[in-house]
Amino acid sequence: MTTAARSTWAPAKGGNEQGGTRIFGPSQKYSSRDIAAHTTLKTRKEGQDTQDELQRRNLRDELEDRERRHFSSKEDRERRKGGHLLLEGARRDIEDRIIPRSVDADDADVDDDEDDDDGDDEEALLAELERLRREKAEQKERE
């Protein structure tokens, strides 16, 4: 059983005697939790973008240099990509001359052989159904 619900041994008294031994003067003792802690901040060291370093750097020149490098690499990528597409297009033209592509090759609407397949499937299903009916009729006659 826990002691949380039990009454106190000597119930608290109210009035002037509340608080036990009273001390009316300032205490000489203090808690370690009352002391100010972490009173100094860390400072940046050399190489961590201190104020002096930032003032000495020319940020505009650095930005322009980075942009120049980025756009030049971007143009190189586009040139390489463009050449690849040109080669691919030439290859496709040669293929078209050898094997002409159907204009409607990618259209799903133009499927003539599907209708024939549907008819064949339907006939096969009807034949299967008729066979099953005959088998059931034969079983009933035997019984």
WOTAJO-V972224 format. One record per helix or strand of 2 or more residues. SS is the DSSP state (H for helix, E for strand). FROM is the first residue (numbers start at 1). TO is the last residue. If there is no record, write none. Layout:
# WOTAJO-V972224
{{SS;FROM;TO} {SS;FROM;TO}}
This chain:
# WOTAJO-V972224
{{H;15;17} {H;32;34} {H;51;56} {H;59;98} {H;112;142}}
